[in-house]
Amino acid sequence: MALTRQSPIFTEMIVLDNVTFAYPEHDPVFDHLNWEVKHGEAWAVLGPSGCGKTTLLYLLAGLRQPSSGRILIDGDQQSSPRPRTGLILQDYGLLPWATAYNNVALGFQIRRFYGPDGKHTPSDEDPAGHESRIEYWMTRLNLAPHGNKFPAQLSGGQRQRVAIARTLALNPDLLLMDEPFSSLDAPTREGLQRLTYELRAEENLTTIIVTHAIEEAAILGEKIMILNLPPNHEPVFIENPDASDPDYRHKPAYFSMCTNLRNYLETGS
């Protein structure tokens, strides 16, 4: 099943323009933050707990609004959640009483509830293709034999694949992932990291993955933003183009990058 995308009109997928955000009665998490992400780029956002990584994803997803400044995605200023933005949460966000298949189909059920208003559902979407897209991603992610199982009957890796399938079935162009593999064992985590790279290339996805794991940032981010404790005004930006190499994990450049990232986190510069 081929999912085609039109060529982007805007070079920048994401623009943060002097974004400030603070929770009530707290100091700012971000203070006049500027950041640009181009279409198709793979970013990792790295930093310690409490630095604002998840808050940044919620701002990009339209679940939080800046105190000041603007967030533009594909040229549109964000004021609410965007249909083409996919968000995968750390705890998978699966309904325990629904089968794997029904969890993958959940996004379409929500869209049918709201209707094709161009805000909650893309106005050009054809509902007739929903079932085939669900089946495609169930098969692509090796979930078809487990479609009638409930989340409690699935392994951690399978539950994460259900969350990924549910998101990709909605045909996003921007994929946000909140520490998606932190609770998995090492072999499963590495397998899903490879899968994420493959899916990004296949679907031409722009990906933003937040993590506190240095090794994961080095593997999944062709560009890396390092946040420190708030307020974040001028994060560190690091180019990591070798992350696109499937064998990068086993090369000296990878270990060197991990060392450099560790130094940035320890020294703040």
MARFI-37408 format. One record per residue: x, y, z of N, C-alpha, C in turn; residue in one letter. Coordinates in pm, whole numbers, padded with zeros to 5 digits, always signed. Atoms other than C-alpha are relative to their C-alpha. Layout:
XYZXYZXYZa/...
// end
This chain:
+00086-00119+00000+00000+00000+00000+00089+00123+00000m/-00084-00119+00010+00168+00323-00111-00075+00121+00053a/+00057-00122-00054+00101+00639+00084+00078+00116-00059l/-00072-00107+00069+00192+00934-00135-00018+00131+00072t/+00005-00131-00062+00272+01281-00013+00032+00105-00106r/-00030-00110+00088+00270+01608-00197+00130+00067+00044q/-00120-00073-00035+00589+01812-00210-00035+00114+00093s/+00033-00107-00095+00602+02054+00084+00013+00137-00063p/-00006-00138+00048+00531+02417+00013+00106+00076+00077i/-00093-00071-00085+00743+02535+00305+00123-00088+00024f/-00122+00074-00029+01107+02434+00354+00002-00044+00145t/+00000+00031-00143+01065+02447+00731-00130-00071+00037e/+00116+00069-00054+00833+02191+00885-00044+00065+00131m/+00027-00057-00131+00861+02350+01230+00081+00128+00017i/-00069-00125-00037+00947+02706+01333-00048+00041+00139v/+00028-00061-00130+00964+02818+01695+00058+00140-00003l/-00038-00141+00013+00974+03197+01694-00016+00068+00136d/+00000-00068-00130+01073+03349+02030-00103-00058+00096n/+00100+00067-00082+00869+03092+02220+00039+00002+00147v/-00012+00005-00145+00830+03140+02592-00117-00081+00054t/+00107+00080-00062+00636+02891+02803+00032-00017+00147f/-00013+00023-00144+00581+02872+03178-00130-00059+00052a/+00118+00049-00071+00345+02667+03391-00040+00103+00105y/+00045-00100-00098+00133+02876+03632+00084-00003+00127p/-00075-00020-00124+00333+03011+03924+00136-00070-00003e/-00133+00057+00014+00657+02865+03789+00083+00088-00094h/-00090-00069+00093+00961+03009+03616-00013-00061-00139d/+00015+00053+00136+00971+02967+03238+00080-00127-00023p/-00072+00117+00049+01062+02631+03092+00083+00039-00122v/-00067-00053+00119+01151+02803+02763-00011+00152+00002f/-00005-00145-00005+01254+03166+02735+00051+00052-00134d/-00033-00053+00132+01245+03318+02384+00083-00102-00081h/-00067+00108+00072+01342+02987+02224-00028+00009-00149l/+00011+00005+00146+01409+02980+01849+00057-00132-00050n/-00041+00132+00050+01433+02657+01653-00069-00023-00133w/+00057+00035+00130+01379+02541+01294+00030-00146-00032e/-00012+00139+00043+01322+02188+01166-00050-00009-00143v/+00039+00013+00140+01314+02114+00794-00074-00131-00024k/+00074+00121+00037+01090+01860+00624+00095-00120-00012h/-00074+00124+00012+01217+01504+00659+00117-00015+00094g/-00112+00011-00092+01472+01578+00929-00034-00090+00118e/+00013+00085-00118+01530+01339+01219+00074+00066+00115a/-00057-00069-00115+01585+01520+01548-00016-00086+00125w/+00010+00052-00135+01661+01387+01893+00016+00117+00096a/-00009-00102-00104+01601+01611+02194+00046-00069+00127v/-00067+00069-00110+01830+01512+02478+00010+00094+00120l/-00015-00082-00119+01838+01632+02835-00043-00075+00123g/+00035+00067-00126+01795+01543+03202-00148+00014+00031p/+00139-00011-00045+01461+01492+03374-00026+00143+00050s/+00038-00134-00043+01281+01822+03428+00049+00112-00088g/-00054-00105+00086+01447+02006+03140-00103+00056-00097c/+00104-00051+00089+01126+02044+02938-00019-00080-00127g/+00009+00080+00123+01154+01764+02680-00145-00032-00034k/+00140+00036+00026+00795+01642+02716-00084+00124-00023t/+00071-00125+00022+00667+01998+02745+00018+00049-00143t/-00026-00040+00139+00832+02073+02411-00087-00080-00096l/+00085+00081+00087+00647+01781+02249-00146+00043+00010l/+00138-00043-00016+00316+01897+02395-00025+00134-00070y/+00012-00126+00074+00377+02244+02252-00008-00028-00149l/+00001+00032+00143+00453+02095+01910-00130-00070-00040l/+00124+00074+00029+00144+01872+01932-00124+00088+00014a/+00115-00088-00020-00079+02170+02015-00077-00028+00126g/+00066+00030-00127-00166+02032+02359+00030+00105+00106l/-00033-00116-00082+00000+02333+02523+00020+00117-00095r/-00019-00120+00080+00017+02691+02398+00109+00087+00062q/-00105-00086-00054+00314+02928+02431-00059+00116+00081p/+00036-00121-00071+00295+03208+02685+00020+00122-00090s/-00024-00102+00101+00440+03425+02408+00081-00062-00112s/-00067+00056+00117+00593+03376+02066-00094-00084-00083g/+00083+00076+00094+00471+03155+01783+00064-00136-00029r/-00042+00130+00052+00491+02791+01679-00072-00020-00133i/+00055+00023+00132+00441+02735+01307+00039-00140-00046l/-00025+00131+00059+00408+02391+01150-00054+00002-00141i/+00033-00007+00143+00410+02378+00772-00061+00136-00035d/+00043-00135+00031+00354+02754+00772-00122+00048+00076g/+00120-00037-00074+00045+02749+00996+00031+00015+00149d/-00019-00020-00143+00050+02894+01347-00090-00096+00076q/+00073+00103-00072-00055+02628+01595-00081+00061+00114q/+00088-00041-00108-00352+02696+01818-00080-00117+00055s/+00072+00119-00042-00488+02342+01854+00071-00121-00060s/-00062+00118+00059-00388+01981+01778-00022-00007-00150p/-00005+00003+00146-00308+01916+01412-00019-00143-00049r/+00028+00137+00042-00444+01610+01223+00121-00076-00051p/-00114+00069+00060-00114+01532+01048+00117-00015+00096r/-00104+00018-00100+00090+01535+01370-00031-00124+00082t/+00016+00121-00080+00136+01197+01537+00082+00008+00127g/-00067-00004-00129+00227+01171+01906-00005-00139+00062l/-00010+00131-00065+00350+00845+02064+00054+00022+00140i/-00033-00026-00140+00358+00851+02443+00087-00111+00058l/-00091+00093-00065+00601+00680+02676-00071-00125+00048q/+00072+00115-00055+00332+00454+02825-00093-00064-00104d/+00073+00057+00114+00190+00364+02479-00139+00057-00019y/+00133-00058+00013-00155+00511+02555-00103-00095-00058g/+00095+00098+00052-00341+00188+02472-00118-00018+00096l/+00117+00031-00080-00693+00111+02591+00007-00145+00044l/-00019+00138-00044-00663-00202+02810-00116-00092-00035p/+00118+00083+00030-01016-00321+02724-00021-00020-00150w/+00013+00012+00146-00962-00297+02346+00108-00092-00055a/-00098+00087+00063-00790-00551+02124+00106+00082-00071t/-00105-00070+00075-00473-00466+01937-00057+00065-00125a/+00060-00056+00122-00675-00418+01618-00082+00124+00032y/+00085-00114-00033-00925-00188+01787+00080+00118+00053n/-00086-00109-00042-00645+00012+01945+00062+00070-00121n/-00054-00061+00122-00492+00067+01601-00108+00083-00070v/+00111-00069+00067-00836+00171+01472-00052+00120+00078a/+00056-00102-00089-00895+00413+01760+00005+00140-00061l/-00013-00134+00057-00767+00720+01578-00108+00031-00102g/+00105-00021+00100-01015+00673+01295-00136+00017+00066f/+00127-00016-00070-01302+00635+01542-00013+00142+00055q/+00003-00137-00052-01209+00967+01700-00023+00099-00114i/+00019-00089+00114-01186+01133+01358-00144-00003-00050r/+00139+00008+00044-01531+01006+01264-00090+00078+00094r/+00080-00074-00097-01667+01159+01582+00003+00150-00029f/-00014-00143+00025-01530+01503+01493-00044+00039-00140y/+00036-00032+00138-01596+01483+01120+00113+00071-00073g/-00108-00058+00082-01385+01618+00831-00004+00152-00004p/+00004-00146-00006-01355+01979+00945+00133+00064-00037d/-00130-00056+00034-00993+02018+00842+00083+00035+00121g/-00075-00025-00122-00892+02064+01205+00024-00131+00075k/-00015+00128-00068-00961+01729+01368+00018-00115-00099h/-00014+00100+00106-00972+01533+01040+00038+00072-00128t/-00032-00063+00129-00800+01618+00711-00120-00002-00092p/+00120-00012+00082-01070+01740+00475+00007-00085-00127s/-00015+00080+00122-00926+01532+00187+00008-00149+00030d/-00014+00141-00036-00932+01200+00374-00121-00080-00046e/+00104+00089+00049-01131+00910+00227-00024-00110+00104d/+00026+00102-00102-01294+00699+00504+00000-00142-00054p/+00005+00135+00058-01321+00407+00262+00133-00072+00013a/-00131+00064-00007-00949+00346+00296+00048-00030+00141g/-00045+00017-00138-00938+00327+00675+00036-00144+00031h/-00023+00139-00036-00966-00050+00708+00126-00054-00067e/-00119+00049+00070-00701-00118+00445+00127+00058+00061s/-00117-00059-00064-00461+00123+00619+00028-00066+00134r/-00019+00073-00126-00518-00048+00952+00065-00135-00027i/-00053+00132+00031-00454-00387+00798+00143+00008-00053e/-00135-00017+00053-00147-00258+00613+00101+00015+00114y/-00097-00025-00106+00021-00130+00929+00005-00114+00101w/-00006+00120-00084-00080-00435+01133+00093-00103-00060m/-00088+00095+00068+00095-00648+00872+00143+00050-00002t/-00134-00057+00011+00391-00413+00826+00078-00010+00130r/-00066+00002-00130+00464-00415+01199-00013-00136+00070l/+00007+00139-00050+00411-00793+01240-00099-00016+00115n/+00103+00007-00103+00096-00746+01447-00122-00080-00043l/+00120+00067+00050-00154-00929+01227-00037-00125+00081a/+00039+00118-00079-00133-01257+01428-00051+00033+00139p/+00036-00037-00136-00202-01061+01747-00118+00097+00005h/+00105-00100+00009-00497-00852+01633-00111-00015+00101g/+00109+00024-00093-00745-01014+01873+00046-00005+00146n/-00052+00002-00136-00520-00993+02178-00018+00136+00065k/+00010-00123-00077-00558-00735+02453+00141+00043+00042f/-00134-00047-00035-00263-00517+02563+00070-00083+00107p/-00061+00079-00107-00207-00727+02877+00056-00133-00051a/-00048+00125+00058-00148-01027+02650+00118+00021-00096q/-00108-00033+00092+00120-00849+02446+00128+00032+00077l/-00127-00042-00058+00488-00797+02517+00014+00151-00008s/-00022-00144+00006+00623-00448+02573+00030+00047-00141g/-00031-00037+00138+00765-00440+02221-00122-00004-00089g/+00123+00008+00080+00433-00552+02073-00093+00115+00032q/+00086-00114-00036+00244-00285+02268+00052+00129-00065r/-00056-00120+00064+00483-00022+02135-00028-00002-00150q/+00031+00010+00143+00428-00152+01781-00146+00035-00026r/+00140-00038+00015+00052-00116+01831-00012+00152+00003v/+00005-00146-00008+00104+00247+01934+00055+00064-00127a/-00057-00052+00124+00323+00306+01629-00096-00020-00116i/+00094+00029+00108+00073+00137+01396-00121+00093+00007a/+00115-00090-00016-00215+00343+01538+00032+00139-00051r/-00040-00134+00042-00021+00662+01470+00022+00005-00151t/-00034-00004+00142+00108+00575+01123-00121-00028-00089l/+00122+00023+00079-00234+00453+01007-00069+00130-00035a/+00063-00130+00024-00344+00817+01031+00078+00084-00099l/-00077-00066+00107-00082+00910+00769+00057+00135+00044n/-00058-00127-00044+00111+01174+00967+00117+00041-00087p/-00124-00046+00062+00386+01388+00821+00100+00045+00106d/-00085-00036-00113+00526+01481+01164-00025-00101+00112l/+00012+00103-00103+00597+01213+01425+00078+00045+00123l/-00058-00039-00127+00663+01308+01788-00001-00123+00092l/-00011+00119-00084+00787+01036+02025+00062+00039+00134m/-00042-00036-00134+00822+01075+02402+00064-00120+00069d/-00076+00110-00061+01096+00840+02530-00068-00134-00029e/+00088+00111+00035+00922+00561+02339+00052-00138+00036p/-00056+00134-00021+01160+00274+02419+00067-00015+00136f/-00075-00003-00126+01277+00355+02772-00027-00120+00089s/+00036+00110-00091+01095+00065+02941+00026-00138-00059s/-00019+00127+00070+01205-00205+02696+00140-00055+00023l/-00132+00061-00012+01490-00454+02716+00086+00039-00120d/-00094-00051+00100+01801-00381+02509-00025-00055-00140a/+00023+00050+00137+01738-00618+02212-00129+00055-00062p/+00126-00054+00052+01375-00503+02178+00014+00147-00033t/-00020-00144+00022+01478-00139+02211+00078+00025-00129r/-00081-00019+00120+01744-00172+01942-00079-00036-00126e/+00082+00037+00115+01501-00349+01710-00100+00107-00037g/+00097-00106+00027+01242-00074+01746+00069+00129-00044l/-00076-00115+00050+01508+00192+01697+00028-00017-00150q/-00022+00026+00144+01596+00028+01362-00130+00016-00077r/+00129-00013+00067+01227+00008+01276-00038+00147-00017l/+00030-00142+00010+01184+00379+01351+00077+00064-00114t/-00081-00053+00110+01469+00462+01114-00059-00043-00135y/+00054+00050+00127+01319+00241+00840-00130+00070-00035e/+00130-00062+00027+00970+00388+00876+00016+00147-00036l/-00023-00140+00033+01101+00743+00871+00044+00015-00145r/-00047-00005+00138+01281+00673+00543-00111-00036-00097a/+00106+00045+00089+00984+00490+00390-00109+00106-00017e/+00113-00091+00000+00726+00753+00482+00041+00147-00011e/-00050-00137+00006+00948+01064+00456-00053+00083+00116n/+00052-00065-00120+00849+01153+00810+00103+00097+00057l/-00080-00085-00087+00984+01445+01006-00019-00055+00141t/+00011+00064-00131+01065+01295+01347+00071+00082+00107t/-00056-00062-00119+01125+01450+01687-00013-00102+00112i/+00001+00101-00106+01222+01198+01955+00070+00058+00122i/-00064-00048-00122+01287+01309+02311+00046-00119+00082v/-00059+00110-00075+01507+01096+02532+00096+00057+00103t/-00108-00034-00093+01735+01110+02833+00118-00094-00019h/-00104+00099+00025+01946+00826+02690+00095+00050-00109a/-00100-00051+00094+02266+00943+02523+00012-00090-00122i/-00019+00094+00111+02301+00628+02312-00117+00007-00098e/+00118-00007+00086+01945+00660+02180+00000+00128-00083e/-00009-00126+00075+01993+01025+02084+00100-00011-00113a/-00104+00013+00102+02309+00934+01894-00046-00088-00116a/+00047+00092+00104+02130+00657+01702-00113+00060-00082i/+00123-00041+00066+01801+00830+01619+00000+00145-00047l/+00000-00141+00037+01898+01194+01577+00110+00035-00099g/-00099-00054+00093+02069+01314+01261+00036+00143+00040e/-00028-00127-00066+02044+01645+01445-00048-00014+00144k/+00028+00018-00143+02044+01671+01823-00007+00136+00067i/+00011-00119-00083+01920+01945+02052+00015-00042+00145m/-00023+00031-00140+02049+01937+02409-00059+00110+00086i/+00060-00092-00096+01835+02099+02676+00064-00019+00137l/-00045+00007-00138+01953+02179+03026-00114+00046+00090n/+00107-00040-00092+01759+02280+03334-00053+00137-00038l/+00062-00125+00041+01513+02565+03270+00059+00120+00075p/+00065-00024+00131+01488+02827+03152+00094-00027-00117p/-00078+00029+00120+01608+02706+02812-00017+00114-00099n/-00001-00114+00093+01703+02997+02589+00083-00030-00124h/-00089+00032+00110+01994+02882+02375+00050-00143+00016e/-00044+00139-00009+02010+02501+02354+00124-00023-00085p/-00113+00042+00082+02312+02324+02212-00054-00081-00117v/+00041+00073+00120+02260+02201+01854+00122-00072-00058f/-00110+00083+00046+02476+01917+01722-00040-00073-00127i/+00020+00075+00124+02501+01775+01370+00050-00143+00020e/-00034+00142-00016+02505+01393+01362-00041-00077-00125n/+00048+00058+00126+02469+01297+00993+00024-00149-00014p/-00029+00143+00012+02620+00950+01039-00109-00088+00060d/+00109+00080-00057+02307+00842+01229-00082-00070-00106a/+00075+00064+00109+02156+00756+00890+00066-00128-00048s/-00073+00122+00038+02416+00477+00850-00052-00116+00083d/+00054+00113-00077+02256+00142+00948+00103-00066+00092p/-00105+00062-00081+02593+00025+01088+00065+00098+00098d/-00061-00105-00081+02660+00347+01280+00026-00047+00143y/-00010+00044-00139+02606+00176+01618+00133-00072+00027r/-00120+00082-00019+02919-00035+01561+00127+00072-00045h/-00115-00073+00052+03152+00238+01435+00058+00093+00105k/-00064-00090-00097+03406+00450+01627-00068+00137+00009p/+00063-00132-00001+03222+00768+01524-00119+00002+00096a/+00114+00008-00092+02918+00652+01724+00046+00015+00145y/-00050-00008-00138+03119+00603+02043+00056+00139+00028f/-00049-00136-00016+03286+00939+01988-00115+00098+00021s/+00116-00085-00016+02946+01105+01949-00060-00016+00140m/+00055+00023-00134+02821+00944+02271+00085+00069+00106c/-00090-00067-00094+03128+01075+02454-00021+00151-00004t/+00021-00144+00014+03072+01425+02315-00133+00043+00065n/+00130-00033-00059+02704+01422+02416+00006-00005+00152l/-00013+00010-00145+02793+01307+02765+00072+00123+00057r/-00073-00119-00045+03040+01594+02797-00089+00124-00001n/+00091-00113+00006+02778+01846+02684-00098-00001+00117y/+00096+00009-00110+02532+01718+02944+00065+00029+00135l/-00069-00019-00128+02789+01723+03222+00047+00143+00020e/-00057-00133-00012+02936+02065+03145-00097+00111-00037t/+00095-00101+00044+02637+02241+02989+00048+00083-00117g/-00052-00074+00115+02846+02357+02694+00087-00090-00086s/
// end
